[in-house]
Amino acid sequence: MMTLKEKALYHQIHPLKLATDVIASFVSLYFFWQHQLVIGLALHFVPPSVASILLIRFVELDSYRDSAFGRYVGRNMTRTIEGVRLFGDLVTIIAAWQHDWLLLAAGFVVIIGAWCNGLLPSSQRRR
């Protein structure tokens, strides 16, 4: 039986959660670009939150934890890295609001970099 903390971690790699996050992000960024703050915020945060609640509550996530991706996430997805992902997400919102393509790209690079942080060598791995 997985703990709530484990479910909160491993639900992030469920295909439904990943798809919801990506689609909600891109759709909401259009509304931020149009300066429609309320609908942008609603579309950006409500669908991913609902997906998280449903997955954590109703889906058996053991197979995701036991997968290669799950082991990667278990080793590398710390609270700090989740914070970096959130920072990148907020950068994309600001960038869309300001119509700044370069900043928008930078926000996506931060998000992707956070997901890929475990692929980079660290000083601890070299020891």
Sequence and secondary structure as in RCSB ss.txt:
>XXXX:A:sequence
MMTLKEKALYHQIHPLKLATDVIASFVSLYFFWQHQLVIGLALHFVPPSVASILLIRFVELDSYRDSAFGRYVGR
NMTRTIEGVRLFGDLVTIIAAWQHDWLLLAAGFVVIIGAWCNGLLPSSQRRR
>XXXX:A:secstr
   HHHHHHHGGGSHHHHHHHHHHHHHHHHHHHTT HHHHHHHHHHHHHHHHHHHHHH   HHHHTSHHHHHHHH
H  HHHHHHHHHHHHHHHHHHHHT HHHHHHHHHHHHHHHTGGGS  HHHH 
